[in-house]
Amino acid sequence: MNLIKIDEKTCNHDGICAVVCPAGLIDMKKGKFPEAIVGADDICIRCGHCVASCPMASLTHRDVPVEKCLAIKDDLKISFEQCGQFLKSRRSIRSYRDRPVAREDIQKLLDIAAYAPSGHNTRLNKWIVIDSRDELKRLSGIVIDWMRFMLEGMREFAVSMHMDRAVERWEAGKDVILRKAPVLVIAYDNVKNPMAASSCTIALTYLELAAHGMGLGGCWAGYFNAAAITFPPMKEALGLPESHQCFGSMMIGYPKFDYYRLPTRKQPDISWR
């Protein structure tokens, strides 16, 4: 099959597919049907814009078959006000119910995260999901070991990051590292991929927002992620492939408490030009 295929019986020659293609790989001559330019196969980033934008469903892509693409449902579209409240009501959850999260639900969140934008459509698809209580506790302990190491060798910085207090609370029996969350989701990728850091960050943001919509809550595991990047024992514990790095970690679980109002925020500092 060619890169794109046109149903000539339904194509209305509107040329939308050619206009929305990010790389300009679709040629649309007057009176002709759309066709891929020479060399398009090697340049195409497989974003699916051409398939998604055709109102007649007349275009299919070899790697993005139109019959596998779900139609957008008008009855599921939300208003600006609904969207605003949804986004503003998201909280960073640090207290979780003692309730496991089904792996099927985590899979649904990761399926949504797959739709996050990424540079050159590189698409993050490397994840580690840890839902073993014992393993989560062990990893939290490794983070504490890293903090003790930092307090010995870089005390001023460590104290500025409140690592001394985190260690004290840990020794008092309180987990301030992974907060006794039932699930930790780790996004990782090859460090040679220049898009890796931003792709992982945006994908995890999608995942956190999707969790909010599912009645779950998330929180960025900043201490854990720092240890995962710099502390050899943590790198060994994670066992990532060579040249790969953790670019973000998210605690996920059912919030222990509800929230009833939107806290105020500073007005954005905007320069119009």
N, C-alpha and C positions, 0 to 999 in steps of 0.2 A: 504494500500500500504506500502511496505517496504521503508526504508529510501531512498535507491537508487534503480533504476530499469534500467536494461540494455536491449537494443534492440539487441538481439543475432544475428539478420540477418545483422546488419551493423557494429557491434563492430569489430575492427581489432586487438584487443589484444595488443595495443601499451603500455598500462600501464601508460599513462600520468596522468590519473585521480588519480591513487594511488600515483604517485610521487609528484604532486602539492598539495595534501591535507595537510593543515598545521598541522593537528593532527595525520596524519598517520592512518586514519580510514577506508581506503579501502585496502582490501587484494587482491593481484593479484598473483595467482599461475600460473605457466607455464601450458599452455593448458587450463586454466579455464577462466571464465568471471569474471570481477571485482565484488566484493561483500563487503558489509559493515561488519566490525568486530563486535563481540558481544559487546553490550554497546555503540555502535556508536551514537545511537539516543540521549543519555544523554550528550555526549561529543561534538558532532558536533556544530560548531558555525554558520552554515548556511551562509557561505561566498560565496558559489556558484563557487569556483575555479574548482571543478570537472566538473560542467556543462559547464563552460566557456572554459575549455581547451580541451574538446573532439572535435577533428576535424571532426568526423563523426556524431556529435549530437546524439550519441548512448546512452548517460547516462542522465537520468532525476532524479532529487531530489524531494522528496515529497514536500518540502517547497520552492524549486526553480525549477519549471517546465521548462523544456527545451523549450517548445513551447511558453512560455511567455518571453523568453530571446531574445532580438534583436541581430541580427548578426552585427558584426563590418564591416563597409563598407570601403573598400580599398580606394575609391575615396575621402573619408573624412579625411584620414590620412594626417598629416601635416609634413613638413620637420623640421629639427632641426633649420634652419634659421628662418622659419615661427614661430616656437614655441618660439624661442629666442626673436624675435621682439614683439610678443604678450605679453610675460611676462614682458619684459623690458619697454613696452609702457604703462603699467598699471599705473595710477596715483591715488593718494588719492584725491578724488573730494570734494571740500568744497564750490563750487559755483554751484548752480543748476538752471536750467530753471524753470519757473513757469508753470510746465506741470506735470499732474498726471501720475503715473505709473500704468498700468493696473494690476489688481490682477492676471489675467491669466499669465502675464509675471513673477510676483513674484513667482507664483506657479511653473513655469518652472525652475526658479533658484533654488528653494528649492528641486525640483526633482533631479537636478544635484548635489546639496549639499549632497543628500542622498548617493552618491557614494564616498564620502570622506572616507579615511581610518580611522579606529577607533580601539583602543585596544580591542582585543578579539572579534572584530566585534560587539561591543555593540550598535553601530549605534545611533547617536543622531537623535531624531525625535520630539523634543519638541521646538516649535517656537511660538513667538508672533510677529505678523506683525501689525504695527500701521500706518495707512495712513490717519487718521483724522487730519487736520491742527490744529484744536482747541486742540485736545489731545496732539499733539506734542508740541505745544506752552506751554501747561500746564506743561508737563513733563520737558521741558527746564527750566521753572520757578522754579520747585522743585530742579533741579540741582543747580540753582543759590542760592536758600535758603541753600542748603548743603554747597556751597562755602562760604557763609557768616558765617555759623556755623564753618567751618574750619578756616576761617580767625580770628575768635574770640578765638578759643580754641587751634589751632595749626598753628599760623600765619607764623612761619618761613617755615614750610613745604608747607603751602598753597601758600605763595609768590613764593617759588621755583618752584611751578607748575603753576605760572602765574594766579592764581585764582583771585587775586586783579584786574588784568587787564581785565579778563573775565567779572567780575561783573561790572566794569566801562563801558565796551563796551555794556553790556546788558542794563544798565541804560540809555545809549545813543541811544538805539533802535536797536542795532545790536545783532543778535542771533549767538553767537559763540559756542553754545552748540550743537544744532542739525542742524545749518547752513541753516535753512529753507528747509531742505530736505523734499521731499514729502512722504518718507517712512522710517520707522525705523524697522529693523529686529532684534529681540532679540532671542538669543539661550540660553536655560536654561535646567537644568537637576537636578537630585537628587544629593545633596552634598555627599551622601553615595556611589555614583558611583565613584570609583577611576579613571575611564577613562574620567569623565565628562569634566574636564577643557581642556584637549588636544583634545577630540572629538569635542567640541564646537568650539575651535579655528580653527581646520583644516576644519571643515564644513563651517564656515564663510569665510575662505580663498577661498574655492571652490566657494562659492556663489559670492564673490567679483570678482573673475576671470571670472566666467560665465557672470556676469553683464557687464563686460568689453567687452565680446564677443557679447553682445546683444545691444551695443551702449549706455548702462547705465554706471553709475559710482558709486563707493562706497567709504566710508571712515569709519574707526573704530571710534565709539563714546566713546572715552576713559573716558571723564568726566562723561558722563551718566552712563557708566558701573560701575565706582567707586562709584557713588552715589547709584546705584541700589544694590550694595553689602553691603554698610555700613550705609546708611541713612534710618531710620525707615519710614519717610513719603514717600520715594520713594518705599520702599518695600510694603507699604500699597497700594500705587497707582497702582503697578503692579499686586498685588494680586496673587502671585505665590503660588502653593500648598505648604503645610508644608514640610520642609526639602529640598526645591528646591531653586536654586540660579541662577541668571543671570551670565553666563560665557562669554558673549561677545555680543556686539551690533554693528550693521552696518547701517549707513545711505545709502540710495539708491535713485538715481534720475538721470535725464538726465543732463549731464555736460553742463554748460553755455558756456564754452569755449573749443576750440580744442587745441590739443598739437601737435607740429610738429617735435620735435626732442627728442632724448634720453639724459637726463642729465648724466654727468659722475658720477661714483661711485668709492670709494676707492677699491683698489685691496684687495681681501680676504686674511686674515692672515692664512696661511695654514701650518700645521706641518705634513709632510709625515712620516709615520712610517711603 
